[in-house]
Amino acid sequence: MKSLKCDVCHKDITTAINQRSYFHVANRDICEACNDQLQFTLKPVVRTKQPFNYEWYERLIRDSVEKAISRSKWETR
């Protein structure tokens, strides 16, 4: 059996089902709780961006995930 850990909170993901119990975001594997926190953190920022740019969005996601990994927690903006 393959073991999978969340790259942000380092919790074991016991029943690893892609896009259900873990998510592959910005070349990282994150658990459902961390994915929810990522969406919660980014939603107000994305809503204020006019005009929307997909390259900016991808960079924002990657930077947010890398910052959370370096601090081992999510930071609200």
KEMI-328907 format. One record per atom (N, C-alpha, C): atom name; x, y, z; residue in three letters; residue number from 1. Coordinates in Angstrom, 3 decimals. Layout:
BEGIN
<atom atomo="CA" u="X" v="Y" w="Z" residuo="ala" num="NUM"/>
...
This chain:
BEGIN
<atom atomo="N" u="0.843" v="-1.178" w="0.000" residuo="met" num="1"/>
<atom atomo="CA" u="0.000" v="0.000" w="0.000" residuo="met" num="1"/>
<atom atomo="C" u="0.889" v="1.241" w="0.000" residuo="met" num="1"/>
<atom atomo="N" u="0.485" v="2.213" w="-0.760" residuo="lys" num="2"/>
<atom atomo="CA" u="1.247" v="3.441" w="-0.882" residuo="lys" num="2"/>
<atom atomo="C" u="0.801" v="4.438" w="0.185" residuo="lys" num="2"/>
<atom atomo="N" u="1.766" v="5.077" w="0.817" residuo="ser" num="3"/>
<atom atomo="CA" u="1.478" v="6.064" w="1.849" residuo="ser" num="3"/>
<atom atomo="C" u="1.520" v="7.454" w="1.232" residuo="ser" num="3"/>
<atom atomo="N" u="0.570" v="8.291" w="1.611" residuo="leu" num="4"/>
<atom atomo="CA" u="0.495" v="9.640" w="1.073" residuo="leu" num="4"/>
<atom atomo="C" u="0.316" v="10.612" w="2.221" residuo="leu" num="4"/>
<atom atomo="N" u="1.106" v="11.680" w="2.218" residuo="lys" num="5"/>
<atom atomo="CA" u="1.021" v="12.715" w="3.248" residuo="lys" num="5"/>
<atom atomo="C" u="0.729" v="14.049" w="2.589" residuo="lys" num="5"/>
<atom atomo="N" u="0.007" v="14.884" w="3.289" residuo="cys" num="6"/>
<atom atomo="CA" u="-0.252" v="16.244" w="2.829" residuo="cys" num="6"/>
<atom atomo="C" u="1.053" v="17.030" w="2.912" residuo="cys" num="6"/>
<atom atomo="N" u="1.375" v="17.756" w="1.869" residuo="asp" num="7"/>
<atom atomo="CA" u="2.622" v="18.518" w="1.849" residuo="asp" num="7"/>
<atom atomo="C" u="2.563" v="19.754" w="2.748" residuo="asp" num="7"/>
<atom atomo="N" u="1.382" v="20.211" w="3.103" residuo="val" num="8"/>
<atom atomo="CA" u="1.263" v="21.409" w="3.937" residuo="val" num="8"/>
<atom atomo="C" u="1.203" v="21.033" w="5.411" residuo="val" num="8"/>
<atom atomo="N" u="0.222" v="20.238" w="5.803" residuo="cys" num="9"/>
<atom atomo="CA" u="0.023" v="19.943" w="7.228" residuo="cys" num="9"/>
<atom atomo="C" u="0.694" v="18.645" w="7.668" residuo="cys" num="9"/>
<atom atomo="N" u="1.216" v="17.869" w="6.733" residuo="his" num="10"/>
<atom atomo="CA" u="1.945" v="16.626" w="6.993" residuo="his" num="10"/>
<atom atomo="C" u="1.094" v="15.538" w="7.642" residuo="his" num="10"/>
<atom atomo="N" u="-0.225" v="15.602" w="7.473" residuo="lys" num="11"/>
<atom atomo="CA" u="-1.098" v="14.538" w="7.972" residuo="lys" num="11"/>
<atom atomo="C" u="-1.142" v="13.405" w="6.952" residuo="lys" num="11"/>
<atom atomo="N" u="-1.289" v="12.181" w="7.452" residuo="asp" num="12"/>
<atom atomo="CA" u="-1.438" v="11.027" w="6.571" residuo="asp" num="12"/>
<atom atomo="C" u="-2.809" v="11.064" w="5.914" residuo="asp" num="12"/>
<atom atomo="N" u="-2.840" v="10.764" w="4.628" residuo="ile" num="13"/>
<atom atomo="CA" u="-4.097" v="10.648" w="3.888" residuo="ile" num="13"/>
<atom atomo="C" u="-4.329" v="9.148" w="3.736" residuo="ile" num="13"/>
<atom atomo="N" u="-5.242" v="8.614" w="4.535" residuo="thr" num="14"/>
<atom atomo="CA" u="-5.404" v="7.165" w="4.605" residuo="thr" num="14"/>
<atom atomo="C" u="-6.135" v="6.605" w="3.391" residuo="thr" num="14"/>
<atom atomo="N" u="-7.222" v="7.194" w="3.001" residuo="thr" num="15"/>
<atom atomo="CA" u="-7.958" v="6.732" w="1.829" residuo="thr" num="15"/>
<atom atomo="C" u="-7.724" v="7.729" w="0.709" residuo="thr" num="15"/>
<atom atomo="N" u="-6.663" v="7.531" w="-0.013" residuo="ala" num="16"/>
<atom atomo="CA" u="-6.266" v="8.486" w="-1.049" residuo="ala" num="16"/>
<atom atomo="C" u="-7.074" v="8.281" w="-2.327" residuo="ala" num="16"/>
<atom atomo="N" u="-8.043" v="9.154" w="-2.531" residuo="ile" num="17"/>
<atom atomo="CA" u="-8.839" v="9.155" w="-3.749" residuo="ile" num="17"/>
<atom atomo="C" u="-8.648" v="10.527" w="-4.381" residuo="ile" num="17"/>
<atom atomo="N" u="-8.060" v="10.550" w="-5.573" residuo="asn" num="18"/>
<atom atomo="CA" u="-7.732" v="11.805" w="-6.241" residuo="asn" num="18"/>
<atom atomo="C" u="-8.981" v="12.663" w="-6.457" residuo="asn" num="18"/>
<atom atomo="N" u="-8.873" v="13.953" w="-6.173" residuo="gln" num="19"/>
<atom atomo="CA" u="-9.928" v="14.950" w="-6.290" residuo="gln" num="19"/>
<atom atomo="C" u="-11.091" v="14.714" w="-5.328" residuo="gln" num="19"/>
<atom atomo="N" u="-10.864" v="13.865" w="-4.325" residuo="arg" num="20"/>
<atom atomo="CA" u="-11.884" v="13.626" w="-3.317" residuo="arg" num="20"/>
<atom atomo="C" u="-11.312" v="13.730" w="-1.910" residuo="arg" num="20"/>
<atom atomo="N" u="-10.262" v="12.985" w="-1.627" residuo="ser" num="21"/>
<atom atomo="CA" u="-9.639" v="13.063" w="-0.305" residuo="ser" num="21"/>
<atom atomo="C" u="-8.258" v="13.709" w="-0.366" residuo="ser" num="21"/>
<atom atomo="N" u="-7.714" v="13.864" w="-1.564" residuo="tyr" num="22"/>
<atom atomo="CA" u="-6.497" v="14.645" w="-1.739" residuo="tyr" num="22"/>
<atom atomo="C" u="-6.532" v="15.319" w="-3.097" residuo="tyr" num="22"/>
<atom atomo="N" u="-5.772" v="16.397" w="-3.224" residuo="phe" num="23"/>
<atom atomo="CA" u="-5.772" v="17.191" w="-4.442" residuo="phe" num="23"/>
<atom atomo="C" u="-4.330" v="17.452" w="-4.861" residuo="phe" num="23"/>
<atom atomo="N" u="-4.086" v="17.370" w="-6.138" residuo="his" num="24"/>
<atom atomo="CA" u="-2.759" v="17.643" w="-6.678" residuo="his" num="24"/>
<atom atomo="C" u="-2.786" v="19.079" w="-7.209" residuo="his" num="24"/>
<atom atomo="N" u="-2.199" v="19.992" w="-6.427" residuo="val" num="25"/>
<atom atomo="CA" u="-2.235" v="21.421" w="-6.745" residuo="val" num="25"/>
<atom atomo="C" u="-0.806" v="21.939" w="-6.787" residuo="val" num="25"/>
<atom atomo="N" u="-0.449" v="22.582" w="-7.877" residuo="ala" num="26"/>
<atom atomo="CA" u="0.879" v="23.190" w="-8.037" residuo="ala" num="26"/>
<atom atomo="C" u="1.982" v="22.162" w="-7.761" residuo="ala" num="26"/>
<atom atomo="N" u="1.821" v="20.975" w="-8.331" residuo="asn" num="27"/>
<atom atomo="CA" u="2.783" v="19.874" w="-8.181" residuo="asn" num="27"/>
<atom atomo="C" u="2.961" v="19.433" w="-6.735" residuo="asn" num="27"/>
<atom atomo="N" u="1.967" v="19.629" w="-5.922" residuo="arg" num="28"/>
<atom atomo="CA" u="1.981" v="19.199" w="-4.519" residuo="arg" num="28"/>
<atom atomo="C" u="0.710" v="18.418" w="-4.239" residuo="arg" num="28"/>
<atom atomo="N" u="0.770" v="17.524" w="-3.273" residuo="asp" num="29"/>
<atom atomo="CA" u="-0.405" v="16.783" w="-2.828" residuo="asp" num="29"/>
<atom atomo="C" u="-0.882" v="17.400" w="-1.526" residuo="asp" num="29"/>
<atom atomo="N" u="-2.142" v="17.837" w="-1.515" residuo="ile" num="30"/>
<atom atomo="CA" u="-2.695" v="18.442" w="-0.306" residuo="ile" num="30"/>
<atom atomo="C" u="-3.995" v="17.743" w="0.052" residuo="ile" num="30"/>
<atom atomo="N" u="-4.273" v="17.701" w="1.354" residuo="cys" num="31"/>
<atom atomo="CA" u="-5.473" v="17.026" w="1.842" residuo="cys" num="31"/>
<atom atomo="C" u="-6.708" v="17.900" w="1.580" residuo="cys" num="31"/>
<atom atomo="N" u="-7.851" v="17.336" w="1.860" residuo="glu" num="32"/>
<atom atomo="CA" u="-9.112" v="18.033" w="1.614" residuo="glu" num="32"/>
<atom atomo="C" u="-9.237" v="19.294" w="2.466" residuo="glu" num="32"/>
<atom atomo="N" u="-8.830" v="19.218" w="3.719" residuo="ala" num="33"/>
<atom atomo="CA" u="-8.909" v="20.386" w="4.605" residuo="ala" num="33"/>
<atom atomo="C" u="-8.000" v="21.512" w="4.121" residuo="ala" num="33"/>
<atom atomo="N" u="-6.807" v="21.185" w="3.671" residuo="cys" num="34"/>
<atom atomo="CA" u="-5.896" v="22.211" w="3.157" residuo="cys" num="34"/>
<atom atomo="C" u="-6.387" v="22.782" w="1.836" residuo="cys" num="34"/>
<atom atomo="N" u="-7.024" v="21.957" w="1.011" residuo="asn" num="35"/>
<atom atomo="CA" u="-7.596" v="22.457" w="-0.231" residuo="asn" num="35"/>
<atom atomo="C" u="-8.735" v="23.437" w="0.056" residuo="asn" num="35"/>
<atom atomo="N" u="-9.565" v="23.099" w="1.046" residuo="asp" num="36"/>
<atom atomo="CA" u="-10.638" v="24.016" w="1.440" residuo="asp" num="36"/>
<atom atomo="C" u="-10.072" v="25.332" w="1.948" residuo="asp" num="36"/>
<atom atomo="N" u="-9.010" v="25.268" w="2.720" residuo="gln" num="37"/>
<atom atomo="CA" u="-8.379" v="26.481" w="3.238" residuo="gln" num="37"/>
<atom atomo="C" u="-7.756" v="27.301" w="2.109" residuo="gln" num="37"/>
<atom atomo="N" u="-7.179" v="26.629" w="1.121" residuo="leu" num="38"/>
<atom atomo="CA" u="-6.622" v="27.325" w="-0.043" residuo="leu" num="38"/>
<atom atomo="C" u="-7.718" v="28.084" w="-0.782" residuo="leu" num="38"/>
<atom atomo="N" u="-8.841" v="27.422" w="-1.014" residuo="gln" num="39"/>
<atom atomo="CA" u="-9.956" v="28.082" w="-1.705" residuo="gln" num="39"/>
<atom atomo="C" u="-10.503" v="29.245" w="-0.886" residuo="gln" num="39"/>
<atom atomo="N" u="-10.601" v="29.068" w="0.426" residuo="phe" num="40"/>
<atom atomo="CA" u="-11.080" v="30.121" w="1.320" residuo="phe" num="40"/>
<atom atomo="C" u="-10.144" v="31.332" w="1.300" residuo="phe" num="40"/>
<atom atomo="N" u="-8.844" v="31.069" w="1.233" residuo="thr" num="41"/>
<atom atomo="CA" u="-7.851" v="32.139" w="1.219" residuo="thr" num="41"/>
<atom atomo="C" u="-7.846" v="32.892" w="-0.107" residuo="thr" num="41"/>
<atom atomo="N" u="-8.003" v="32.183" w="-1.209" residuo="leu" num="42"/>
<atom atomo="CA" u="-7.883" v="32.806" w="-2.529" residuo="leu" num="42"/>
<atom atomo="C" u="-9.154" v="33.478" w="-3.028" residuo="leu" num="42"/>
<atom atomo="N" u="-10.298" v="33.051" w="-2.551" residuo="lys" num="43"/>
<atom atomo="CA" u="-11.560" v="33.553" w="-3.084" residuo="lys" num="43"/>
<atom atomo="C" u="-11.685" v="35.078" w="-3.039" residuo="lys" num="43"/>
<atom atomo="N" u="-11.411" v="35.753" w="-1.915" residuo="pro" num="44"/>
<atom atomo="CA" u="-11.537" v="37.221" w="-1.907" residuo="pro" num="44"/>
<atom atomo="C" u="-10.526" v="37.917" w="-2.821" residuo="pro" num="44"/>
<atom atomo="N" u="-9.355" v="37.336" w="-2.985" residuo="val" num="45"/>
<atom atomo="CA" u="-8.328" v="37.934" w="-3.844" residuo="val" num="45"/>
<atom atomo="C" u="-8.728" v="37.814" w="-5.307" residuo="val" num="45"/>
<atom atomo="N" u="-9.222" v="36.657" w="-5.691" residuo="val" num="46"/>
<atom atomo="CA" u="-9.591" v="36.412" w="-7.084" residuo="val" num="46"/>
<atom atomo="C" u="-10.794" v="37.258" w="-7.482" residuo="val" num="46"/>
<atom atomo="N" u="-11.728" v="37.455" w="-6.584" residuo="arg" num="47"/>
<atom atomo="CA" u="-12.918" v="38.247" w="-6.902" residuo="arg" num="47"/>
<atom atomo="C" u="-12.609" v="39.712" w="-7.189" residuo="arg" num="47"/>
<atom atomo="N" u="-11.517" v="40.233" w="-6.636" residuo="thr" num="48"/>
<atom atomo="CA" u="-11.185" v="41.644" w="-6.843" residuo="thr" num="48"/>
<atom atomo="C" u="-10.287" v="41.867" w="-8.051" residuo="thr" num="48"/>
<atom atomo="N" u="-9.793" v="40.806" w="-8.692" residuo="lys" num="49"/>
<atom atomo="CA" u="-8.880" v="40.938" w="-9.826" residuo="lys" num="49"/>
<atom atomo="C" u="-9.665" v="41.250" w="-11.090" residuo="lys" num="49"/>
<atom atomo="N" u="-9.407" v="42.399" w="-11.670" residuo="gln" num="50"/>
<atom atomo="CA" u="-10.042" v="42.802" w="-12.929" residuo="gln" num="50"/>
<atom atomo="C" u="-8.985" v="43.339" w="-13.862" residuo="gln" num="50"/>
<atom atomo="N" u="-8.861" v="42.931" w="-15.067" residuo="pro" num="51"/>
<atom atomo="CA" u="-9.452" v="41.721" w="-15.647" residuo="pro" num="51"/>
<atom atomo="C" u="-8.717" v="40.482" w="-15.161" residuo="pro" num="51"/>
<atom atomo="N" u="-9.426" v="39.378" w="-15.196" residuo="phe" num="52"/>
<atom atomo="CA" u="-8.859" v="38.121" w="-14.715" residuo="phe" num="52"/>
<atom atomo="C" u="-7.795" v="37.632" w="-15.686" residuo="phe" num="52"/>
<atom atomo="N" u="-6.689" v="37.124" w="-15.133" residuo="asn" num="53"/>
<atom atomo="CA" u="-5.591" v="36.606" w="-15.940" residuo="asn" num="53"/>
<atom atomo="C" u="-5.248" v="35.214" w="-15.410" residuo="asn" num="53"/>
<atom atomo="N" u="-5.323" v="34.206" w="-16.266" residuo="tyr" num="54"/>
<atom atomo="CA" u="-5.097" v="32.828" w="-15.827" residuo="tyr" num="54"/>
<atom atomo="C" u="-3.661" v="32.602" w="-15.366" residuo="tyr" num="54"/>
<atom atomo="N" u="-2.699" v="33.235" w="-16.023" residuo="glu" num="55"/>
<atom atomo="CA" u="-1.296" v="33.094" w="-15.603" residuo="glu" num="55"/>
<atom atomo="C" u="-1.098" v="33.670" w="-14.200" residuo="glu" num="55"/>
<atom atomo="N" u="-1.739" v="34.787" w="-13.913" residuo="trp" num="56"/>
<atom atomo="CA" u="-1.688" v="35.382" w="-12.579" residuo="trp" num="56"/>
<atom atomo="C" u="-2.296" v="34.435" w="-11.544" residuo="trp" num="56"/>
<atom atomo="N" u="-3.416" v="33.814" w="-11.898" residuo="tyr" num="57"/>
<atom atomo="CA" u="-4.109" v="32.888" w="-11.005" residuo="tyr" num="57"/>
<atom atomo="C" u="-3.236" v="31.672" w="-10.679" residuo="tyr" num="57"/>
<atom atomo="N" u="-2.601" v="31.089" w="-11.692" residuo="glu" num="58"/>
<atom atomo="CA" u="-1.714" v="29.957" w="-11.471" residuo="glu" num="58"/>
<atom atomo="C" u="-0.541" v="30.337" w="-10.576" residuo="glu" num="58"/>
<atom atomo="N" u="0.038" v="31.500" w="-10.789" residuo="arg" num="59"/>
<atom atomo="CA" u="1.155" v="31.976" w="-9.964" residuo="arg" num="59"/>
<atom atomo="C" u="0.697" v="32.213" w="-8.528" residuo="arg" num="59"/>
<atom atomo="N" u="-0.507" v="32.765" w="-8.353" residuo="leu" num="60"/>
<atom atomo="CA" u="-1.065" v="33.005" w="-7.020" residuo="leu" num="60"/>
<atom atomo="C" u="-1.259" v="31.696" w="-6.265" residuo="leu" num="60"/>
<atom atomo="N" u="-1.782" v="30.689" w="-6.935" residuo="ile" num="61"/>
<atom atomo="CA" u="-1.971" v="29.382" w="-6.313" residuo="ile" num="61"/>
<atom atomo="C" u="-0.622" v="28.781" w="-5.919" residuo="ile" num="61"/>
<atom atomo="N" u="0.321" v="28.775" w="-6.839" residuo="arg" num="62"/>
<atom atomo="CA" u="1.639" v="28.198" w="-6.568" residuo="arg" num="62"/>
<atom atomo="C" u="2.323" v="28.910" w="-5.410" residuo="arg" num="62"/>
<atom atomo="N" u="2.296" v="30.254" w="-5.413" residuo="asp" num="63"/>
<atom atomo="CA" u="2.933" v="31.011" w="-4.339" residuo="asp" num="63"/>
<atom atomo="C" u="2.252" v="30.777" w="-2.988" residuo="asp" num="63"/>
<atom atomo="N" u="0.930" v="30.677" w="-2.993" residuo="ser" num="64"/>
<atom atomo="CA" u="0.189" v="30.442" w="-1.747" residuo="ser" num="64"/>
<atom atomo="C" u="0.503" v="29.067" w="-1.166" residuo="ser" num="64"/>
<atom atomo="N" u="0.561" v="28.063" w="-2.027" residuo="val" num="65"/>
<atom atomo="CA" u="0.868" v="26.708" w="-1.557" residuo="val" num="65"/>
<atom atomo="C" u="2.300" v="26.639" w="-1.037" residuo="val" num="65"/>
<atom atomo="N" u="3.238" v="27.233" w="-1.751" residuo="glu" num="66"/>
<atom atomo="CA" u="4.634" v="27.208" w="-1.309" residuo="glu" num="66"/>
<atom atomo="C" u="4.819" v="27.963" w="0.007" residuo="glu" num="66"/>
<atom atomo="N" u="4.106" v="29.070" w="0.181" residuo="lys" num="67"/>
<atom atomo="CA" u="4.193" v="29.817" w="1.435" residuo="lys" num="67"/>
<atom atomo="C" u="3.615" v="28.997" w="2.594" residuo="lys" num="67"/>
<atom atomo="N" u="2.504" v="28.304" w="2.334" residuo="ala" num="68"/>
<atom atomo="CA" u="1.897" v="27.467" w="3.378" residuo="ala" num="68"/>
<atom atomo="C" u="2.813" v="26.301" w="3.735" residuo="ala" num="68"/>
<atom atomo="N" u="3.500" v="25.738" w="2.755" residuo="ile" num="69"/>
<atom atomo="CA" u="4.420" v="24.632" w="3.024" residuo="ile" num="69"/>
<atom atomo="C" u="5.592" v="25.116" w="3.869" residuo="ile" num="69"/>
<atom atomo="N" u="6.113" v="26.288" w="3.555" residuo="ser" num="70"/>
<atom atomo="CA" u="7.266" v="26.787" w="4.298" residuo="ser" num="70"/>
<atom atomo="C" u="6.915" v="27.122" w="5.751" residuo="ser" num="70"/>
<atom atomo="N" u="5.670" v="27.511" w="5.997" residuo="arg" num="71"/>
<atom atomo="CA" u="5.239" v="27.840" w="7.352" residuo="arg" num="71"/>
<atom atomo="C" u="4.470" v="26.721" w="8.022" residuo="arg" num="71"/>
<atom atomo="N" u="4.146" v="25.685" w="7.286" residuo="ser" num="72"/>
<atom atomo="CA" u="3.348" v="24.536" w="7.758" residuo="ser" num="72"/>
<atom atomo="C" u="1.966" v="24.949" w="8.240" residuo="ser" num="72"/>
<atom atomo="N" u="1.451" v="26.044" w="7.709" residuo="lys" num="73"/>
<atom atomo="CA" u="0.084" v="26.468" w="8.015" residuo="lys" num="73"/>
<atom atomo="C" u="-0.371" v="27.481" w="6.967" residuo="lys" num="73"/>
<atom atomo="N" u="-1.669" v="27.735" w="6.939" residuo="trp" num="74"/>
<atom atomo="CA" u="-2.241" v="28.684" w="5.982" residuo="trp" num="74"/>
<atom atomo="C" u="-2.327" v="30.058" w="6.616" residuo="trp" num="74"/>
<atom atomo="N" u="-2.184" v="31.049" w="5.799" residuo="glu" num="75"/>
<atom atomo="CA" u="-2.235" v="32.437" w="6.262" residuo="glu" num="75"/>
<atom atomo="C" u="-3.386" v="33.137" w="5.544" residuo="glu" num="75"/>
<atom atomo="N" u="-4.280" v="33.744" w="6.296" residuo="thr" num="76"/>
<atom atomo="CA" u="-5.383" v="34.475" w="5.679" residuo="thr" num="76"/>
<atom atomo="C" u="-4.903" v="35.848" w="5.267" residuo="thr" num="76"/>
<atom atomo="N" u="-5.464" v="36.322" w="4.174" residuo="arg" num="77"/>
<atom atomo="CA" u="-5.030" v="37.613" w="3.633" residuo="arg" num="77"/>
<atom atomo="C" u="-5.940" v="38.709" w="4.051" residuo="arg" num="77"/>
